[in-house]
C-alpha cells in the first residue's frame, strides 16, 4: 500500500481503499476526527482529493507508530463515543485559568465519620493514582481537534483526551474550515505542542440570524487555557466602519530561531475589510496590515533581503484579485488607494513592500463572478507563486479555472499560466459566440498580460507579462 510521494487520491473510493475501510466510515472520520481530505474549489462536497503523506501523518497521530498491515484507527464505539471517551478536563469559560480533574474521584460520601488511617491512605493513594493517570494522558501531544456543540474536543490516539467548554455554541464547520482555524505547534520551545484555535462563537440566540465572531484561544498540550483574545477591533476604512463581527480566515505560523509567531487574517462582516494580525507566543496581538477586501491565504518567503509575509484575497475597490508582500519586522499600513480609500482610521503605521492587482480573465468577464481572488500562495524557486480562483467554475462543478502567477525573489512578476480547463471553457464560449475570437487568436496568448503593481518607492505602475505560451496540466 505504497504511493509516490507526490501522488494523490481523487475520490472517496480511492481514499477508502487506501485506508481499507468503506466510504461511509472514511467520510465519518473526516467529519469527526479531522481526516485530512481536501475539496476541489467550486466542486461541491463530492469533489475531493487527499495526499498519502498527509493521511499517513494523520494515522500516526491517531493510531501511534505503524507496525504491519493496514493501519487505520480503531473504529470501535468506545473510540468514537465522545460522551464516554476519557476526558482530562473540561474548562468552563468563567474558570478558564483552572484545570479540573474528573467530576468524581471517589464514590460515596463522608458523613462526619472520622476516617481510619487505612481509609485515609487509601483515598490518598487513589487520588495520586488518578492524578498520575491524568498527567500521563495529558502528556500526549494532541493530534487533531474538532468542535461539538459548544465544546472543543482534543484527540490523541483515537480518543478524546480533553475538552473545553466555550460557554456558548460554536458554528458548524466543514473539515477544511477546521484545518484553517487550528494550528498545533510547539510555541515556547519546551517540546510540547500547544493548540491554537480560532473558535467561531455564535452571538445570536436560537431562532435568530446566525452571527459569529471568532475568538483566538491557546491551550497547553494537557488542555490548560494559556491565553485568549476576542476580536473587538473597529476600523474605519473608505468612510465605512468595520467590525464588530470578525472571522479568522486563516492561521499561519512562522519560526525565526526559537521564536514562533502566529499570523491570522481576520475578516470583517458585513463590511469587507480584513486585518492581518501578528500574535506572539504569549498572546500579544498586533494589527499589522488592513486590506479593503477579504484576505485568506498566508505564506512566508525568505530571501537575502529578509523575511516576508505574502498574503492575498480580493481588492473591493477594483473588483480584482489582490496580493500583498509585507516585511515581518514592521507594521505595514493598509492597501493603497485613492480618494476616500486612501484614508484609514485605526490602521497601523507603515506601508506594504508590494501590492499587486491581477486582471480578470476573458472567461471570468463573461461567466464568472464579479471578481477573481487569490486563493493560494506558495514558495517556489526562491520566489513564490500566487494562484487566482473564481475565474470560472465548469458546469457540474468538477473543475475550477485558475491563473498561476510567478514572482522572483525580488518580488518582480515573471509570468502567468492558465489552467488547461480554462482553454476548454474558452473554446466552448467561442463556439457559442460569447467570446469573439478563437483560442488560437486569443489576446491572452498573443499579447502581453498587464497587471497593476504598487511599491513603496514609486507608487502604482503597469507591468506587462509575457504572453501565455504554455498550457498547464493540473486541474486544482
Steps between C-alpha positions, in 0.01 A plus 500: 500500500764745387452809287740748343557795731350749255200283405151553631160336530223663297185344647348368821534150352878532459541646850289221650698234309828636636366489857331161434168625629167575334417846367242568773758441774758721330248784459420476872870512588534824303211659688567367850874441509652753258614254231689729255274508193502799266228625266536626145414874506148545368462124463241438770535256788539198269811627321777404742865405498761398757875445522652172629765675709235710681288191567807311628580791735139500621515126560812544713327769708185295570636146502862520611798369302410246226606139534373271224190473283231766455520771764167676508396618848270289711134545411361351818205680666721585799749686282232714337259545790576854617287468812689196629844596372756579772515872570791676665313817582207706386578865571205735533523848348467658843785292646725485198820532705439176691550140395244265655515131559204262468176608661521203736821341623366275774139382529297528819478775766680571825221556753704653780664170592867507589703326231720217609865523410457215256203670336680834480806339347273324253339826396840669463629208294192503276529876445871469418425217260235704320729805490781290356270357235376846406854634483616210284202533270534881483865466403408371156514741214157571353473375142177672397211706635133519411201709612182356645211711632678761708810294570847457355605134498871410497589159351804279559541134404142483378336630819393831651760583767363836609228747414427869549157654542475846339179575687310573177434305180753471221405532133511175302815483288607293202817294565708725275379802697614337824846446349526871415404595857732269693878480542675245721854626559767517769488876560720526810772254399444251784419216261129480580262617230259780588162513327397835348133515400286768334159406638191620306276600792130565444377840615126475434251283688322208335235600248672822397746557220824309553781743571846400616816671607821305547706481816865395498587244769831333591513179706782297652537137385310396816211739431578796724391830348815710469348811343213620286413804290155605383488738206319827574704713261339792320647624172366788294615453142370679191243687708345182639523336843606135518444256785379380744443164331839344409598165350852356513540374144846347536763427766868478401811449715853623423823420681819703533757333724305377801232769464166408346238749384134443416352694206127515437283667241191631680207593272230750592131441425282633349754763389777337294813614681767265632784547747818295507582445867839406643480299824800399710527182709367679810182616324597865438313615187626767257288621203744483208321583175147598395352414159190637328367153423535159661835320511546128575817313393829580680852387415858592587783584261858522626752678276841663535313821585316355797183316601169592342134410541305460176122503524212569265132493419291763322511878468145633512586839352612332177294176513814300433738256663759667720832390648716678757862454613581616855814517709486281811692762698265800475129579474383575148205741498221421258421427135590802282211689345374838385238741632321378811677163471830672572376580852486232770417584860640247745738340250859420602791715384732419210454385140507163322804396296285403198133507417386325180166499314431214258263554205186293453528252215282499188307198623448663838366819337243294306391238752680542830405694813561874519863449604782247522707445815832360620421158645847347549860616547808279510878547502672401174855536368603754761194710414135400514189418297150641546192323365181689427167320524144570388608561141212260429362170630410248231145364464462216747739670740785250456778719360579857596688734267798681646799716411845442649734802528872456578725752681876530539681516839497879451117485468505588128212337305641254243209336319158339513353161407131416460358157580443260212130489586488878452573459129228234470252752641639768269442275194144430608424869550659581162279238333194651671594850379550634853869566434571656162820312412647151512752370752766515229431872448448581870679819613581326829727267301628748241544828688661596833288470814484824700486500880503795739786517752554743789827528689611718788745694282310583179130452570283344226627377164390265221713189454473294182549124522596279204211349300384159619706249302424178683192329640501354850407138560376501857134546583490637854 
